[in-house]
């Protein structure tokens, strides 16, 4: 009877180990998927960055150009 209990214990331990291995593999697969998503997001952000256009200091268009008769449509 003792050996039967030992066999049952070994089968239970084996079953539990298989269960834990399955959980580990599932979590590793999920981690790999999430890691790829993070890389993709970082790449997308890097590709969508908009350039910064510097402002022109002291630009005064009215004093920068001369009035000509052909420009009367602007008045």
Secondary structure, 3 states (H helix, E strand, C coil): CHHHHHHHHHHHHHHHHHHHHHHHHHHHHHHHHHHHHHHHHHHHHHHCCCCCCCCCCCCCHHHHCCCCHHHHHHC
